[in-house]
Amino acid sequence: MDIKLLKPEIQNYITDNLKIDINAVILKGSPFPEVSVQELATQIESKKKLPVNCLLGFQQEIFYILQN
């Protein structure tokens, strides 16, 4: 697990970019030097695909999507 993805400012960025085209996010690059744009894109895309019954977890504000 990559702990730096749990920082509130990174989680806010992921949540704020859920409705933005992922290609635009990738082209902008990562605003965080410690996190790659690939990591951010993976987290954003994975959070978009969460089942509806997991949406209650959005109230927690912090998600870490495990990668294979």
C-alpha positions in Angstrom: 0.0 0.0 0.0 1.3 3.4 -1.0 0.7 5.6 2.1 1.3 8.9 0.3 -1.9 8.3 -1.7 -3.8 8.6 1.6 -2.8 12.2 2.2 -6.0 14.4 2.4 -4.9 16.7 -0.4 -4.3 13.8 -2.8 -7.6 12.2 -1.8 -9.3 15.5 -2.5 -7.6 15.7 -5.9 -8.9 12.2 -6.8 -12.4 13.0 -5.7 -12.4 16.4 -7.5 -11.4 14.8 -10.7 -13.9 11.9 -10.9 -16.0 13.7 -13.5 -13.0 15.0 -15.6 -11.9 13.1 -18.7 -9.0 10.9 -17.5 -7.0 11.8 -20.6 -7.2 15.5 -19.6 -6.0 14.5 -16.1 -3.1 12.5 -17.6 -2.1 15.4 -19.9 -2.0 17.8 -17.0 0.4 15.6 -15.1 0.6 15.1 -11.4 0.5 18.2 -9.2 2.2 16.1 -6.5 5.9 15.3 -7.0 5.7 12.2 -4.8 2.8 10.6 -6.8 3.0 9.7 -10.5 0.2 10.7 -12.9 -0.2 6.9 -13.6 -1.0 6.3 -9.9 -3.5 9.1 -9.8 -5.2 8.0 -13.0 -5.5 4.4 -11.6 -7.0 5.7 -8.4 -9.5 8.0 -10.2 -10.6 5.3 -12.7 -10.9 2.7 -10.0 -13.0 5.0 -7.7 -15.3 5.7 -10.7 -16.0 2.0 -11.0 -16.9 1.4 -7.4 -20.3 -0.4 -7.0 -23.2 1.7 -5.8 -23.3 -0.1 -2.5 -19.7 1.2 -1.8 -20.7 4.8 -2.3 -21.6 5.0 1.4 -17.9 4.8 2.0 -17.5 8.1 0.2 -18.5 9.7 3.4 -15.2 8.5 4.8 -13.4 10.6 2.1 -10.4 8.3 2.1 -10.0 5.5 -0.4 -7.1 3.4 -1.4 -7.8 1.2 -4.4 -5.6 -1.9 -4.3 -3.9 -2.7 -7.6 -3.1 -6.2 -8.9 
